[in-house]
Amino acid sequence: MLAACGSEPAPAPVAVEPGPVPETAPEATAPAPGTVVAAPDAQARAQAAMKDFAERLRGRLREAMTRDGAPAAVDFCHLEAPRIAEQVMAEHGVRLGRVAVPGRNRNPGNVAEGWLQELAVSFQAAVDTGGAPEAQVAVLREDVPPGIELRMARGIRVEAACLMCHGDNIAPEIAARLAEHYPGDRATGFKEGDLRGLIWAEVPANPGTTP
């Protein structure tokens, strides 16, 4: 769906946090007039951007399917998902995207490379030994390229609804759309609960710039 990072050297192995990073912070009271409010830290920005992207994508995909039927999901992901990502990146001032687990990509632009490939392999190993895909989270603050303050990634779980386009028994009309848009598709045959890939974000070191 979205182009991955360039082929950068992978950082030294990092520990994967044992649980998901909370996507929402406790509700805060409004600051008093004249109070200087600090900007969200890099990790909070990355979290917020990934959450916003996932929610917008899910909501608008459901709308498209309700309006135009199940095959519309393929057209939507092909055409509209990149536009949603561009909007979210501009609003949050980060770079983000999604990559597939190695060898299971649908879009050639979603092949994991560099640091993302390393994390994808690590996440898959954790899932193979019983870990939950969505519990695989990594936050990288060291060994990142100049101009980047933080990199963050989280595993994507295959849900039951995903099997319509990524499972073993795909309806002929959906299969035809997939063949049209993705002739080299390798993203079928998944089971519910599998690791589908990673959603990731990079936060620039200087606020107001996009990496």
Backbone bond lengths (Angstrom), bond angles and torsions (degrees), N, CA, C in turn:
res aa  C-N    CA-C-N  psi(-1)  N-CA   C-N-CA  omega(-1)  CA-C   N-CA-C  phi
1 M - - - 1.456 - - 1.511 110.73 -
2 L 1.301 117.09 -44.21 1.444 120.80 -178.00 1.502 109.56 -126.71
3 A 1.327 116.75 147.20 1.454 119.52 178.92 1.508 109.97 -67.37
4 A 1.333 115.53 141.45 1.454 120.34 178.78 1.507 110.28 -83.14
5 C 1.331 115.69 177.55 1.454 121.63 176.81 1.509 110.04 -62.76
6 G 1.316 115.77 162.49 1.441 119.91 174.55 1.510 110.74 -67.64
7 S 1.304 116.17 171.72 1.454 121.08 -177.82 1.511 110.20 -78.73
8 E 1.310 116.56 81.83 1.446 122.01 -179.92 1.510 109.57 -95.79
9 P 1.348 119.24 154.14 1.455 119.58 175.48 1.515 109.92 -60.73
10 A 1.324 117.03 137.34 1.456 120.65 -179.81 1.513 109.76 -71.93
11 P 1.353 117.97 141.79 1.449 120.95 178.22 1.503 110.05 -72.53
12 A 1.329 115.87 171.47 1.446 120.14 175.71 1.515 109.19 -59.29
13 P 1.353 116.99 151.01 1.474 119.07 -178.33 1.522 111.59 -53.13
14 V 1.310 115.27 140.72 1.457 119.98 -179.02 1.514 109.16 -120.09
15 A 1.314 115.49 154.82 1.455 119.79 177.99 1.510 109.05 -78.67
16 V 1.291 116.37 137.84 1.457 121.49 176.15 1.507 107.37 -90.78
17 E 1.316 116.92 126.78 1.450 121.17 -178.65 1.515 110.05 -61.45
18 P 1.328 118.67 142.52 1.457 121.32 -173.90 1.509 115.49 -69.12
19 G 1.303 118.35 -16.11 1.458 120.22 -178.61 1.495 110.56 -142.06
20 P 1.329 118.15 166.92 1.458 121.56 -178.91 1.516 111.76 -68.24
21 V 1.326 115.05 146.90 1.457 119.54 174.64 1.516 107.63 -74.66
22 P 1.310 120.25 129.10 1.469 121.06 -178.79 1.513 110.83 -55.03
23 E 1.317 116.03 136.89 1.458 120.13 -176.73 1.516 112.11 -89.29
24 T 1.294 117.55 -11.99 1.450 119.57 179.87 1.508 109.54 -132.51
25 A 1.302 116.10 142.57 1.446 121.39 178.31 1.519 109.39 -96.33
26 P 1.329 118.15 156.95 1.465 119.57 177.44 1.524 110.78 -57.24
27 E 1.299 115.02 145.04 1.457 119.95 -179.04 1.525 109.70 -62.98
28 A 1.322 116.38 132.89 1.462 120.89 -177.67 1.523 109.79 -109.32
29 T 1.307 115.70 152.78 1.457 120.00 176.80 1.512 109.53 -79.88
30 A 1.301 117.23 155.28 1.457 121.49 -179.36 1.520 110.30 -66.42
31 P 1.357 118.09 139.41 1.458 120.61 179.99 1.521 111.40 -69.31
32 A 1.317 115.83 154.14 1.459 120.41 177.52 1.522 109.62 -67.81
33 P 1.337 117.31 151.63 1.464 120.16 178.38 1.524 110.91 -54.05
34 G 1.336 115.27 136.29 1.456 120.43 178.57 1.507 114.42 86.58
35 T 1.340 117.62 -5.38 1.459 120.76 179.53 1.520 109.73 -74.65
36 V 1.319 116.93 135.67 1.461 121.62 176.29 1.520 107.65 -84.95
37 V 1.311 116.98 119.34 1.467 121.87 -178.18 1.521 109.02 -98.83
38 A 1.323 116.46 123.41 1.462 120.72 -179.32 1.521 109.88 -69.04
39 A 1.333 115.42 146.78 1.456 120.41 176.86 1.533 109.00 -69.18
40 P 1.341 117.49 151.38 1.463 119.82 178.62 1.526 110.70 -56.80
41 D 1.333 116.86 144.82 1.450 118.16 178.22 1.519 109.42 -72.63
42 A 1.332 115.60 172.94 1.457 120.52 -172.00 1.526 111.97 -61.53
43 Q 1.318 116.92 -41.33 1.455 119.36 -178.89 1.529 111.03 -65.68
44 A 1.314 116.90 -39.99 1.461 119.99 178.26 1.529 110.72 -64.62
45 R 1.328 117.21 -38.05 1.466 120.31 177.73 1.516 111.05 -64.35
46 A 1.325 116.19 -44.28 1.460 119.79 179.36 1.518 110.73 -62.39
47 Q 1.333 116.83 -46.84 1.462 121.75 178.07 1.522 111.42 -56.74
48 A 1.325 115.68 -49.13 1.459 120.03 -176.49 1.523 111.37 -62.93
49 A 1.329 116.79 -40.47 1.464 120.16 -179.05 1.524 111.18 -66.63
50 M 1.321 117.25 -43.81 1.460 120.06 179.79 1.526 110.97 -64.78
51 K 1.320 116.48 -41.61 1.462 120.58 178.68 1.527 111.03 -64.15
52 D 1.327 116.75 -43.69 1.461 121.61 -179.71 1.523 110.32 -62.36
53 F 1.324 116.70 -45.31 1.460 120.68 179.87 1.527 110.58 -61.10
54 A 1.334 116.97 -48.41 1.463 120.58 -178.19 1.521 111.74 -61.52
55 E 1.318 117.31 -41.46 1.457 120.41 -178.14 1.526 111.87 -70.02
56 R 1.333 116.43 -42.51 1.467 118.78 178.34 1.529 110.59 -63.42
57 L 1.332 115.58 -44.46 1.460 120.14 -178.18 1.527 110.46 -61.69
58 R 1.315 116.57 -46.35 1.465 120.80 -178.69 1.531 111.15 -63.87
59 G 1.322 115.95 -45.34 1.451 119.28 -177.87 1.513 113.35 -64.41
60 R 1.316 116.85 -45.34 1.461 119.65 -177.77 1.524 112.05 -73.96
61 L 1.335 116.68 -28.96 1.458 119.69 175.20 1.521 110.42 -65.24
62 R 1.326 116.46 -42.59 1.458 119.78 177.48 1.518 111.22 -61.53
63 E 1.327 116.33 -40.99 1.464 119.93 178.51 1.526 111.01 -61.05
64 A 1.329 116.68 -44.24 1.462 120.72 -179.17 1.523 111.39 -63.55
65 M 1.332 116.55 -40.72 1.457 119.93 -179.63 1.516 111.52 -69.23
66 T 1.328 116.45 -39.05 1.467 120.03 178.38 1.526 110.76 -64.39
67 R 1.312 115.35 -39.15 1.464 120.54 -176.36 1.526 112.31 -78.20
68 D 1.343 117.40 -42.63 1.459 121.13 -168.93 1.528 114.97 -118.87
69 G 1.323 118.07 -0.14 1.453 120.05 179.05 1.517 112.98 94.63
70 A 1.330 114.27 167.83 1.460 120.59 -174.54 1.534 114.41 -58.49
71 P 1.335 120.35 -42.05 1.459 118.81 -179.95 1.526 113.81 -59.70
72 A 1.332 116.46 -21.22 1.463 119.96 178.93 1.521 111.68 -64.30
73 A 1.332 117.40 -21.11 1.457 120.15 178.68 1.518 111.08 -60.02
74 V 1.314 116.82 -38.09 1.469 120.58 -179.32 1.515 110.22 -67.64
75 D 1.338 116.66 -46.26 1.461 120.12 178.71 1.522 110.64 -62.35
76 F 1.329 116.46 -40.42 1.458 120.30 -178.96 1.521 110.74 -61.70
77 C 1.318 116.73 -49.97 1.464 119.88 -178.48 1.522 111.35 -61.92
78 H 1.309 116.27 -35.33 1.465 120.21 -178.41 1.522 112.10 -70.97
79 L 1.327 117.37 -39.29 1.459 120.72 -172.64 1.528 114.64 -102.89
80 E 1.330 116.89 -43.09 1.453 120.01 -169.68 1.524 114.61 -92.82
81 A 1.316 117.78 -30.81 1.470 118.98 -177.66 1.525 112.93 -58.20
82 P 1.331 119.98 -43.48 1.465 118.71 177.53 1.531 112.93 -61.17
83 R 1.320 116.96 -33.29 1.466 120.08 179.05 1.527 110.73 -68.76
84 I 1.325 116.44 -39.68 1.460 119.75 176.93 1.520 109.92 -62.77
85 A 1.309 116.55 -41.88 1.470 119.92 178.80 1.516 111.44 -61.13
86 E 1.319 116.99 -42.33 1.468 120.39 179.39 1.524 110.75 -61.67
87 Q 1.332 116.92 -41.33 1.457 120.80 178.69 1.530 110.96 -62.60
88 V 1.320 116.43 -46.10 1.464 120.71 -178.21 1.529 110.65 -65.38
89 M 1.313 117.58 -41.89 1.464 120.32 179.40 1.526 111.17 -61.95
90 A 1.317 115.89 -41.73 1.461 119.45 -179.89 1.523 111.48 -66.76
91 E 1.323 116.89 -39.46 1.462 120.19 -177.47 1.528 113.06 -73.05
92 H 1.332 116.70 -34.22 1.466 120.40 -176.35 1.528 113.11 -99.20
93 G 1.323 117.28 -9.18 1.459 120.05 179.47 1.519 113.62 66.89
94 V 1.334 116.92 36.63 1.453 121.62 178.19 1.523 108.57 -131.71
95 R 1.300 114.93 171.82 1.459 121.56 170.84 1.517 106.38 -110.64
96 L 1.331 117.99 135.23 1.468 120.07 -179.33 1.509 110.85 -148.37
97 G 1.313 114.52 167.85 1.445 120.14 178.61 1.510 110.57 -179.79
98 R 1.330 114.87 -169.58 1.453 120.90 177.53 1.518 108.19 -136.25
99 V 1.316 116.22 145.11 1.462 121.34 175.23 1.514 108.53 -130.73
100 A 1.330 115.59 155.94 1.458 121.34 -179.92 1.521 110.23 -89.49
101 V 1.321 115.88 160.95 1.454 118.89 170.68 1.531 107.17 -63.67
102 P 1.328 117.31 151.23 1.474 120.09 -175.14 1.528 112.93 -53.45
103 G 1.334 114.42 130.14 1.448 121.25 177.06 1.506 115.91 80.76
104 R 1.346 117.88 2.92 1.468 120.52 -175.93 1.531 111.29 -125.24
105 N 1.313 117.82 32.40 1.465 120.14 -177.51 1.525 111.22 -84.47
106 R 1.299 114.32 150.90 1.465 122.01 172.96 1.521 109.63 -97.68
107 N 1.312 116.06 -48.88 1.460 122.26 178.47 1.523 108.32 -96.45
108 P 1.337 119.21 128.88 1.467 120.25 178.61 1.522 112.88 -57.26
109 G 1.337 117.77 -24.67 1.454 121.00 178.67 1.509 113.50 -75.89
110 N 1.321 117.65 -5.14 1.459 121.23 -178.38 1.522 113.04 -105.18
111 V 1.312 116.74 19.79 1.461 120.16 176.60 1.524 108.84 -74.20
112 A 1.308 117.38 130.49 1.467 121.61 179.89 1.524 109.80 -75.18
113 E 1.326 116.23 130.68 1.457 121.98 179.14 1.521 109.37 -134.17
114 G 1.318 116.38 160.59 1.452 121.10 175.22 1.514 112.43 56.67
115 W 1.345 115.73 -129.62 1.467 121.05 -176.83 1.518 112.53 -62.39
116 L 1.335 116.52 -31.45 1.458 119.82 179.28 1.523 111.67 -71.36
117 Q 1.311 116.94 -36.43 1.458 119.56 176.81 1.528 110.60 -64.96
118 E 1.324 116.35 -42.21 1.458 120.03 178.79 1.531 111.13 -60.44
119 L 1.328 115.99 -45.39 1.456 119.10 179.93 1.526 111.41 -67.60
120 A 1.324 117.39 -37.85 1.464 120.07 179.51 1.523 110.82 -60.84
121 V 1.323 116.65 -42.01 1.465 120.53 178.04 1.527 110.20 -64.74
122 S 1.338 116.27 -42.84 1.459 121.06 179.65 1.522 111.46 -64.34
123 F 1.320 116.30 -45.01 1.461 120.43 179.47 1.533 110.63 -62.13
124 Q 1.345 116.44 -42.88 1.459 119.56 -178.81 1.526 111.01 -63.16
125 A 1.320 116.14 -39.62 1.466 119.80 178.63 1.522 110.71 -62.19
126 A 1.335 116.41 -39.93 1.462 120.21 179.00 1.524 111.10 -66.45
127 V 1.325 117.18 -40.34 1.464 120.90 179.12 1.529 110.43 -67.53
128 D 1.323 116.87 -38.22 1.462 120.57 179.72 1.523 112.37 -62.36
129 T 1.321 116.47 -24.16 1.462 119.93 179.48 1.532 112.16 -101.70
130 G 1.336 116.87 17.35 1.449 120.40 172.59 1.515 116.60 109.97
131 G 1.316 118.22 -2.31 1.454 120.38 179.73 1.520 112.09 -74.70
132 A 1.314 116.06 152.97 1.466 120.97 177.20 1.526 109.21 -82.90
133 P 1.328 118.75 135.47 1.468 120.64 -179.38 1.521 113.18 -53.76
134 E 1.333 116.71 -44.60 1.461 120.27 -176.80 1.520 112.56 -72.06
135 A 1.330 117.88 -12.06 1.461 121.37 178.37 1.525 112.61 -87.37
136 Q 1.333 116.79 -5.24 1.460 120.11 -179.71 1.534 109.09 -86.84
137 V 1.315 115.44 109.99 1.463 121.74 -176.08 1.519 109.07 -134.59
138 A 1.314 116.40 138.05 1.459 120.83 175.40 1.519 109.43 -133.32
139 V 1.316 116.55 138.23 1.461 123.11 176.24 1.524 107.02 -125.45
140 L 1.310 117.06 118.06 1.459 122.49 -175.63 1.523 109.96 -111.65
141 R 1.317 115.96 121.69 1.458 121.26 177.59 1.524 111.71 -116.98
142 E 1.313 117.28 -15.02 1.457 122.03 -179.52 1.524 109.78 -113.32
143 D 1.332 115.63 158.13 1.460 121.77 179.68 1.524 111.87 56.39
144 V 1.332 116.07 37.87 1.459 120.89 174.68 1.521 108.14 -103.89
145 P 1.323 118.79 157.04 1.459 121.39 -177.69 1.530 112.25 -64.09
146 P 1.323 117.39 157.98 1.470 120.70 174.99 1.530 110.34 -55.43
147 G 1.320 115.21 139.37 1.456 120.29 179.54 1.508 114.13 89.54
148 I 1.342 117.69 -7.51 1.462 122.05 178.94 1.523 108.48 -109.30
149 E 1.330 117.19 127.11 1.459 121.15 177.38 1.521 111.77 -88.24
150 L 1.324 116.49 -35.84 1.460 119.02 -173.71 1.517 110.53 -156.86
151 R 1.325 114.35 144.74 1.455 121.85 170.90 1.526 107.50 -121.06
152 M 1.319 115.36 142.63 1.461 119.66 -179.07 1.521 108.98 -142.69
153 A 1.326 116.48 144.06 1.463 120.84 177.97 1.516 109.43 -146.24
154 R 1.321 115.68 150.63 1.459 121.88 178.98 1.521 108.64 -140.74
155 G 1.338 116.24 143.56 1.452 120.67 179.28 1.517 112.71 -69.09
156 I 1.325 115.85 150.36 1.465 123.00 177.52 1.521 108.15 -110.73
157 R 1.306 116.19 124.32 1.465 122.31 -179.04 1.528 111.01 -89.31
158 V 1.306 117.18 139.68 1.462 121.43 173.60 1.527 107.82 -78.01
159 E 1.328 116.14 115.46 1.454 121.88 177.06 1.529 109.69 -93.81
160 A 1.329 115.98 167.92 1.462 120.10 -178.23 1.525 111.74 -56.97
161 A 1.344 116.38 -40.50 1.473 119.61 -178.85 1.519 112.45 -65.34
162 C 1.325 117.34 -25.35 1.466 120.93 -179.25 1.523 112.05 -67.67
163 L 1.335 117.07 -24.65 1.455 120.89 -174.55 1.521 112.22 -67.25
164 M 1.325 117.01 -18.01 1.456 120.58 177.26 1.529 110.96 -56.90
165 C 1.337 115.72 -36.29 1.459 120.39 -178.99 1.526 113.03 -113.95
166 H 1.343 117.23 -12.16 1.466 119.79 -174.51 1.532 113.65 -124.42
167 G 1.326 117.75 3.25 1.458 120.26 -176.98 1.515 113.62 -90.21
168 D 1.352 114.74 -157.32 1.470 121.27 -179.04 1.519 113.02 -91.03
169 N 1.328 116.51 -32.87 1.461 120.87 -176.07 1.523 110.00 -111.52
170 I 1.309 115.97 85.66 1.462 122.09 -177.39 1.519 109.06 -96.63
171 A 1.329 116.36 130.52 1.466 121.29 -178.77 1.533 110.14 -58.67
172 P 1.334 116.98 144.23 1.473 120.28 -177.02 1.522 114.36 -54.03
173 E 1.352 116.81 -39.86 1.462 118.43 -177.87 1.530 111.58 -68.73
174 I 1.332 116.54 -31.90 1.468 119.61 176.37 1.520 109.75 -74.14
175 A 1.322 116.86 -41.59 1.468 120.66 178.15 1.523 111.20 -59.08
176 A 1.332 116.16 -36.76 1.471 119.69 179.59 1.528 110.89 -66.40
177 R 1.333 117.12 -40.66 1.467 120.16 177.78 1.531 110.45 -65.49
178 L 1.324 116.99 -40.52 1.462 120.38 178.97 1.527 110.86 -62.27
179 A 1.330 116.28 -42.85 1.462 119.92 179.50 1.519 111.61 -64.25
180 E 1.327 115.47 -33.38 1.468 120.15 179.59 1.521 111.88 -68.62
181 H 1.333 116.23 -45.95 1.456 120.07 -175.82 1.534 113.67 -88.16
182 Y 1.329 116.13 -31.08 1.468 120.21 -173.99 1.529 110.12 -133.51
183 P 1.318 117.78 75.51 1.472 119.82 -176.97 1.528 113.77 -62.31
184 G 1.313 117.85 -22.38 1.457 120.81 178.73 1.515 112.89 -102.35
185 D 1.319 117.37 27.12 1.461 122.84 -174.83 1.529 111.95 -55.74
186 R 1.359 115.04 130.51 1.468 121.34 176.54 1.528 110.40 -127.04
187 A 1.323 116.79 19.53 1.463 121.13 -171.55 1.518 113.14 -110.13
188 T 1.327 117.35 39.05 1.455 120.59 174.38 1.533 108.54 -117.23
189 G 1.328 115.55 173.12 1.455 119.91 179.40 1.512 114.45 84.50
190 F 1.322 118.16 11.98 1.461 121.21 177.93 1.529 110.51 -77.27
191 K 1.321 114.92 157.89 1.453 122.97 174.04 1.528 108.71 -116.12
192 E 1.324 116.09 154.73 1.464 119.58 175.93 1.529 109.85 -58.74
193 G 1.323 115.90 133.17 1.460 120.77 -178.74 1.506 114.22 93.83
194 D 1.343 117.89 -6.29 1.465 120.46 175.92 1.525 110.81 -70.61
195 L 1.322 115.60 163.07 1.464 121.43 170.15 1.514 107.97 -84.27
196 R 1.326 116.90 117.46 1.473 120.99 -179.78 1.522 111.25 -84.47
197 G 1.330 116.40 -37.74 1.449 120.44 -177.06 1.510 110.09 170.42
198 L 1.329 116.19 -154.18 1.455 122.19 -178.39 1.515 109.99 -129.52
199 I 1.324 116.25 143.92 1.461 121.67 164.40 1.522 105.64 -105.02
200 W 1.325 117.41 136.74 1.459 120.72 -172.40 1.522 110.61 -138.86
201 A 1.327 114.23 160.68 1.467 121.01 176.72 1.521 109.45 -147.47
202 E 1.324 115.56 147.69 1.460 123.52 173.02 1.521 107.94 -122.14
203 V 1.315 116.44 132.69 1.462 122.00 -179.05 1.510 108.47 -109.85
204 P 1.342 119.16 128.82 1.463 121.15 -179.56 1.516 111.77 -71.81
205 A 1.318 115.29 152.77 1.466 120.27 -179.91 1.520 111.52 -70.43
206 N 1.310 117.66 -29.59 1.461 122.31 -179.18 1.527 109.98 -106.36
207 P 1.349 117.60 115.12 1.461 120.59 178.76 1.525 110.82 -54.59
208 G 1.320 114.69 142.52 1.461 118.87 178.48 1.511 112.91 94.00
209 T 1.341 117.92 -4.45 1.455 121.15 176.97 1.511 108.25 -117.15
210 T 1.334 115.72 156.97 1.443 120.91 176.58 1.514 109.12 -113.96
211 P 1.333 118.97 130.33 1.466 121.47 -177.91 1.508 111.66 -62.52
